[in-house]
Amino acid sequence: MNLCPPRICALILATALVVAGSGAPAFTRDHDDALRAVKAGEIRPLADILSAIKEKLPGDVVGVKLEREAGVWMYEFRVIDDKGRLFDIHVDARSGEVERTKEK
């Protein structure tokens, strides 16, 4: 299992934040929301979460979203394993706990 290189992770996060800022209902409106949440201690930075859960991921991270689900900030990781299977991994953005894993 390989986590994405830092440059790729940064690109994925930037893309996720741009998509989130496009007005999609459940997602953060812009990167300012995410930054405020980190500064307020509501969520942990993406790099911290990735470090904490890297051993629990079944493959390579190919996408990231930050969203609120029922008032709780969640990172949603899209992961592809070595067999080409796609998974959505939902992680509590504050605690770093993997909440659920779903094969797509």
C-alpha positions as CSV (number, residue, x, y, z in Angstrom):
1,M,0.0,0.0,0.0
2,N,1.3,3.4,-1.0
3,L,-0.1,6.7,0.0
4,C,0.0,9.3,-2.7
5,P,3.1,11.4,-3.0
6,P,2.8,14.8,-1.2
7,R,2.5,16.7,-4.4
8,I,-0.4,14.4,-5.6
9,C,-2.1,14.6,-2.2
10,A,-1.9,18.4,-2.3
11,L,-3.4,18.4,-5.8
12,I,-6.2,16.0,-4.7
13,L,-7.0,18.2,-1.7
14,A,-7.0,21.3,-3.8
15,T,-9.3,19.7,-6.3
16,A,-11.6,18.5,-3.6
17,L,-11.8,21.9,-2.1
18,V,-12.5,23.5,-5.5
19,V,-15.3,21.0,-6.1
20,A,-16.6,21.5,-2.6
21,G,-16.7,25.3,-3.3
22,S,-18.9,24.8,-6.3
23,G,-22.1,24.8,-4.3
24,A,-22.6,21.0,-3.8
25,P,-24.9,20.8,-0.8
26,A,-23.0,18.6,1.7
27,F,-19.5,19.8,1.0
28,T,-17.4,22.7,2.4
29,R,-18.1,25.9,0.6
30,D,-14.4,26.8,0.2
31,H,-11.0,26.2,1.6
32,D,-11.7,29.0,4.2
33,D,-14.2,26.7,5.9
34,A,-11.7,23.9,6.1
35,L,-8.9,26.3,7.4
36,R,-11.3,27.7,10.0
37,A,-12.3,24.2,11.1
38,V,-8.6,23.2,11.5
39,K,-7.7,26.4,13.4
40,A,-10.8,25.9,15.7
41,G,-9.7,22.3,16.4
42,E,-12.9,20.9,14.8
43,I,-10.8,18.8,12.3
44,R,-7.3,17.6,12.0
45,P,-5.2,18.5,8.9
46,L,-5.4,16.1,6.0
47,A,-1.7,15.2,6.4
48,D,-2.2,14.2,10.1
49,I,-5.2,12.0,9.2
50,L,-3.4,10.3,6.4
51,S,-0.4,9.5,8.7
52,A,-2.8,8.1,11.3
53,I,-4.8,5.8,9.0
54,K,-2.3,4.8,6.3
55,E,-2.0,1.3,7.7
56,K,-5.8,0.9,7.6
57,L,-6.3,1.8,4.0
58,P,-6.6,-1.1,1.5
59,G,-4.7,0.7,-1.3
60,D,-3.7,4.0,-2.9
61,V,-5.6,7.2,-2.2
62,V,-6.9,8.7,-5.5
63,G,-9.4,11.2,-4.2
64,V,-10.3,13.1,-1.1
65,K,-13.4,15.1,0.0
66,L,-14.1,17.0,3.2
67,E,-17.8,17.1,4.1
68,R,-20.2,17.5,7.0
69,E,-22.4,14.5,7.7
70,A,-25.1,15.0,10.3
71,G,-23.0,17.9,11.7
72,V,-19.8,15.9,11.9
73,W,-16.8,16.7,9.7
74,M,-15.7,13.7,7.6
75,Y,-12.9,13.0,5.2
76,E,-14.0,10.7,2.5
77,F,-11.1,8.9,0.8
78,R,-11.4,7.2,-2.5
79,V,-9.0,4.3,-2.6
80,I,-8.0,1.7,-5.2
81,D,-6.5,-1.5,-4.1
82,D,-3.9,-3.7,-5.9
83,K,-6.8,-5.7,-7.5
84,G,-8.3,-2.5,-9.0
85,R,-11.3,-2.4,-6.6
86,L,-12.6,1.0,-5.6
87,F,-13.4,1.9,-2.0
88,D,-14.9,4.9,-0.2
89,I,-13.4,5.2,3.3
90,H,-15.1,7.7,5.6
91,V,-12.9,9.0,8.4
92,D,-14.0,11.3,11.3
93,A,-12.0,14.5,10.6
94,R,-11.5,15.2,14.3
95,S,-10.7,11.9,15.8
96,G,-9.1,10.1,12.8
97,E,-11.3,7.1,13.4
98,V,-12.4,5.1,10.3
99,E,-16.2,5.2,10.5
100,R,-17.0,3.1,7.5
101,T,-15.6,1.5,4.4
102,K,-17.6,0.7,1.3
103,E,-16.5,-1.1,-1.8
104,K,-17.9,0.7,-4.9
